[in-house]
Amino acid sequence: MSFTDKKLEIAIAGFALLMIGGMGYLLKSPVQSAIGEMEVIYEMPRPKSILAALFDLGDREISRDYKNPFAKKKADEKKVDAKAAAPQQAPAKAVAKKADSKKTPTPIKKPSVEVNVVDAAPASGLTSDDITVGDGNVPQNYQQNTNKTNTANTTDTKNTLSGDQWRALLQAQPTKENLDKLIAAYSAKEVDDQTFYTIVTELLRSNKTETQDLGLAALKGTYSQKSFAVAAQYFDQVAPEVQTKLHSYMLSYAVSGRMGILMSVLKSDNSELVTVATQVVMEGYVAAKAGTNLNDPRGSRGDVAINSVAGYAKFIPVFQQLAQSQDSEIASLASAALSQIQTSAVAAL
């Protein structure tokens, strides 16, 4: 098919294009004017019926809260200005305070004197017979007793520990210093007998020789019937070198000042103690005949350093009763001791 055959179709297409272009030209101006005059209204759609009166805002008050975005910045600037001005005001206050101090003179502080009142020392007119230790049967030198009192008063703090605290202290730190504090507390009756001798027996039962020596030192600080009994009871449980010291300690009871304690032990119901006390009397008697001192004369004076044959005569009535004892061992020892003492007494006559 040639071009001449499509004339009709071409004519129709051209006419259609012409009509479309004409319509666009004709509608261009009204459309642009309508778009330019269009106003966008941002309102909530309202009903067009009689109910529209219910949604009318004509008579209502609108609440507005206006906030100035620059108010906070101004407040911060005021604070900065106040801080900058504060240091300038400080010198003025200091000057005013200094001026006030010049007006009111400072009072002169007078030196003070503190006076410590100390209890008066005991009267010097006492004799050695007026001062005793333990149960009252052991007279001691006044100077020696005063030294012990001064030593007790110079401790760091007053001993106010309980019995369990004392035991824990000596178990954790068995030292000479802690033992001296314990003896001082016991002498001041701040520690009871049960606590004191429980600690002493624990020291003597220790596996260490040094700790056993502390137990012996505690006994030496408290001569009494109980101390003698503890020494006799634990004699076989200590080390050999401590046994020698413990034997000398028990022999120190056989002096004039401590014979009263031995008398009490001989009258007890414990047969083992009576046996040991009888042996101590017999050894002490032999030492007295030989002129041997059973106590160190350098640390003791008076009756506690005297060991005389005549002093053993007081044991005669006690041994006469023990010689009739049903215990054969005690009766035999008492008879032997009685024979020695009576023989010396007759020879002295």
C-alpha positions in Angstrom: 0.0 0.0 0.0 1.4 3.4 -1.0 1.1 6.9 0.6 -1.7 7.8 -1.6 -3.7 4.9 -0.2 -3.5 6.4 3.4 -4.7 9.9 2.8 -7.8 9.5 4.7 -6.2 8.1 7.8 -3.5 10.8 7.8 -6.1 13.5 7.4 -8.1 12.0 10.4 -5.0 11.8 12.6 -3.9 15.4 11.7 -7.4 16.7 12.6 -7.3 14.9 15.9 -4.0 16.4 16.8 -5.2 19.9 15.8 -8.3 19.5 18.0 -6.2 18.4 21.0 -3.8 21.4 20.6 -6.7 23.8 20.3 -8.4 22.5 23.4 -5.2 22.8 25.4 -4.7 26.4 24.3 -8.2 27.3 25.1 -8.2 25.8 28.6 -4.7 27.0 29.6 -5.7 30.4 30.9 -8.7 29.3 33.1 -6.7 26.5 34.6 -3.8 28.8 35.5 -6.1 31.4 37.0 -7.9 28.8 39.1 -4.7 27.4 40.4 -3.3 30.9 41.3 -6.5 31.8 43.1 -6.7 28.5 45.1 -6.4 28.9 48.9 -5.5 26.0 51.2 -7.6 26.1 54.3 -6.4 23.9 57.2 -9.6 23.4 59.1 -11.3 20.4 60.5 -14.3 19.5 58.5 -17.5 20.5 60.2 -21.0 19.1 59.8 -23.3 21.2 57.7 -26.4 20.3 59.5 -28.1 21.9 62.5 -25.5 20.2 64.7 -22.9 22.7 63.4 -23.9 25.2 66.2 -22.6 22.7 68.8 -19.1 22.9 67.3 -19.0 26.7 66.9 -15.9 28.4 68.6 -17.3 31.8 68.4 -18.0 32.3 72.1 -15.1 30.3 73.5 -11.9 31.7 75.0 -8.6 30.4 73.6 -5.9 29.8 76.2 -2.4 30.8 74.9 0.9 30.1 76.7 3.6 32.2 75.2 7.2 31.1 76.0 10.2 33.3 75.2 12.9 31.0 73.9 15.6 33.6 74.9 14.5 33.8 78.6 16.8 30.9 79.8 19.8 32.4 78.0 19.2 35.7 79.8 18.9 34.0 83.2 22.3 32.2 82.6 23.9 35.4 81.7 22.7 36.9 85.0 24.2 34.0 87.0 27.5 34.5 85.3 27.5 38.2 86.1 26.6 37.4 89.8 29.6 35.0 90.1 31.9 37.4 88.5 30.8 40.1 91.0 31.2 37.8 94.1 35.0 37.9 94.3 34.9 41.6 94.1 32.6 41.8 97.2 34.8 39.4 99.2 37.6 41.9 99.9 35.0 44.4 101.0 33.7 41.9 103.6 37.3 41.0 104.7 38.0 44.7 105.2 34.8 45.1 107.2 35.7 42.1 109.4 39.2 43.4 110.0 37.8 46.7 111.0 35.5 45.0 113.5 38.4 43.1 114.9 40.2 46.3 115.5 37.3 47.7 117.4 37.0 44.6 119.8 40.5 43.7 121.2 41.2 39.9 121.5 41.3 38.9 125.2 44.7 37.6 126.3 44.6 33.9 127.1 46.1 33.3 130.6 48.3 30.2 131.0 46.5 27.3 132.8 48.0 24.9 135.3 46.7 21.3 135.6 47.3 19.5 138.9 47.1 15.7 139.2 46.2 14.6 142.7 47.9 11.3 143.6 46.9 9.2 146.6 49.4 9.5 149.4 51.8 6.7 150.0 51.4 4.3 152.9 52.8 5.3 156.2 56.5 4.6 156.6 56.1 3.4 160.2 54.9 -0.1 159.1 57.1 -3.0 159.8 57.7 -6.2 157.8 55.3 -8.1 160.1 52.4 -5.8 159.2 52.6 -6.7 155.5 51.7 -10.2 154.3 51.1 -11.9 150.9 48.7 -14.6 149.9 46.7 -16.1 152.7 48.3 -14.0 155.4 50.8 -16.6 156.5 53.7 -15.1 154.6 55.2 -11.9 155.9 57.0 -9.8 153.3 59.4 -6.9 153.3 57.7 -3.5 152.9 60.0 -2.3 150.1 59.4 -5.5 148.1 55.6 -5.1 148.4 55.8 -1.5 147.4 57.8 -2.3 144.3 55.2 -4.9 143.3 52.5 -2.2 143.8 54.3 0.3 141.7 54.8 -2.2 138.9 51.1 -3.0 138.9 50.3 0.7 138.7 52.5 1.3 135.7 50.7 -1.0 133.4 49.4 0.6 130.2 45.7 0.1 131.0 43.6 -1.2 133.8 43.0 -4.9 133.5 39.3 -5.3 132.9 39.3 -8.4 130.8 37.0 -11.3 131.4 38.1 -14.8 132.3 37.7 -16.1 128.7 39.5 -13.0 127.4 42.5 -13.7 129.7 42.6 -17.3 128.6 42.5 -16.3 125.0 45.2 -13.7 125.5 47.6 -16.1 127.2 46.9 -18.9 124.7 47.6 -16.6 121.7 50.5 -14.6 123.3 52.1 -16.5 126.2 54.6 -13.8 127.0 56.2 -12.6 130.3 54.5 -9.2 129.9 51.0 -10.7 129.6 51.8 -13.0 132.5 52.8 -10.0 134.7 49.5 -8.3 133.9 47.6 -11.5 134.8 49.4 -11.7 138.2 48.7 -8.0 138.9 45.0 -8.5 138.0 44.8 -11.6 140.2 46.5 -9.8 143.1 43.9 -6.9 142.7 41.1 -9.5 142.7 40.1 -8.7 139.2 40.6 -12.3 138.2 39.1 -15.1 140.2 40.9 -18.2 141.4 39.3 -20.6 138.9 40.3 -18.5 135.9 43.8 -17.9 137.2 44.7 -21.5 138.0 43.0 -22.7 134.8 45.4 -20.5 132.9 48.4 -21.7 135.0 47.5 -25.4 134.4 47.2 -24.7 130.6 50.7 -23.2 130.6 52.2 -26.1 132.5 50.6 -28.6 130.1 52.1 -26.9 127.1 54.6 -28.8 124.9 57.0 -25.8 125.0 59.5 -25.5 127.8 59.3 -21.7 127.6 55.5 -21.8 128.1 55.9 -24.2 131.1 58.4 -21.7 132.6 55.7 -19.1 132.4 53.3 -21.4 134.4 56.0 -21.8 137.0 56.6 -18.0 137.2 52.8 -17.6 137.8 53.0 -20.0 140.7 56.0 -18.2 142.1 54.0 -15.0 142.1 51.2 -16.5 144.3 52.4 -18.7 147.2 49.3 -20.6 148.5 47.9 -24.0 149.2 46.4 -24.1 145.8 49.6 -23.2 144.1 51.5 -25.9 145.9 48.8 -28.4 144.9 49.1 -27.4 141.2 52.9 -27.7 141.3 52.6 -31.2 142.8 49.9 -32.3 140.4 51.7 -31.4 137.2 55.3 -32.1 138.4 55.5 -35.3 136.3 54.1 -33.7 133.1 56.7 -30.9 132.6 60.1 -31.1 131.0 63.0 -32.4 133.1 64.6 -28.9 133.3 61.3 -27.5 134.4 60.9 -30.3 137.0 64.2 -29.2 138.7 62.8 -25.6 139.0 59.4 -26.9 140.2 61.1 -29.0 142.8 63.0 -26.0 144.1 59.8 -24.0 144.1 58.0 -26.6 146.3 61.1 -26.7 148.7 60.7 -23.0 149.1 57.6 -23.7 151.2 59.8 -25.3 153.9 60.8 -21.9 155.3 59.6 -20.2 158.5 57.3 -17.8 156.6 55.6 -20.4 154.5 55.3 -23.4 156.9 51.7 -22.4 157.6 50.9 -23.3 154.0 52.6 -26.7 154.4 50.6 -27.3 157.6 47.3 -26.7 155.7 48.4 -29.1 152.9 49.3 -31.8 155.4 45.8 -31.5 156.9 44.1 -31.9 153.5 42.2 -35.1 152.4 44.3 -35.6 149.3 46.8 -38.4 150.1 49.1 -37.5 147.1 49.4 -33.9 148.3 50.0 -35.1 151.9 52.8 -37.4 150.6 54.5 -34.6 148.6 54.2 -32.1 151.5 55.7 -34.7 153.9 58.6 -35.2 151.6 59.1 -31.5 151.3 59.2 -31.1 155.1 61.7 -33.9 155.4 64.0 -32.4 152.7 63.6 -29.0 154.2 64.6 -30.3 157.6 67.7 -32.0 156.2 68.6 -28.7 154.4 68.1 -26.8 157.7 70.5 -29.1 159.5 73.1 -28.5 156.8 72.5 -24.8 156.9 71.2 -24.5 153.3 68.9 -21.7 152.3 65.9 -23.0 150.4 65.0 -19.5 149.1 67.1 -17.0 147.3 68.3 -14.6 149.9 68.8 -11.9 147.3 65.1 -11.6 146.6 63.6 -12.4 150.0 64.0 -11.1 153.5 62.6 -11.9 156.9 61.0 -15.2 157.7 60.7 -16.3 154.0 64.6 -16.6 153.9 65.0 -18.4 157.2 65.2 -22.1 157.4 66.0 -23.2 160.9 65.8 -26.6 162.6 63.8 -25.2 165.5 61.0 -24.1 163.1 60.1 -27.7 162.3 58.9 -28.5 165.8 55.5 -27.2 164.9 55.0 -30.2 162.6 55.2 -32.7 165.4 51.5 -32.7 166.3 50.5 -33.0 162.6 52.9 -36.0 162.0 51.7 -37.7 165.2 48.2 -37.8 163.7 49.4 -38.8 160.2 51.4 -41.7 161.8 48.1 -43.3 162.7 46.7 -42.9 159.2 45.2 -46.0 157.4 47.3 -45.2 154.4 50.5 -47.2 155.0 52.7 -44.9 152.8 51.5 -41.8 154.6 51.9 -43.4 158.0 55.4 -44.6 157.2 56.5 -41.2 155.9 55.0 -39.4 158.8 56.6 -41.7 161.3 60.0 -41.2 159.6 59.6 -37.4 159.7 58.4 -37.5 163.3 61.4 -39.5 164.3 63.9 -37.0 162.7 62.2 -33.9 164.1 61.8 -35.4 167.6 65.4 -36.6 167.7 66.6 -33.0 166.9 64.2 -31.6 169.5 65.6 -33.9 172.2 69.1 -33.1 171.2 68.4 -29.4 171.4 67.3 -29.9 175.0 
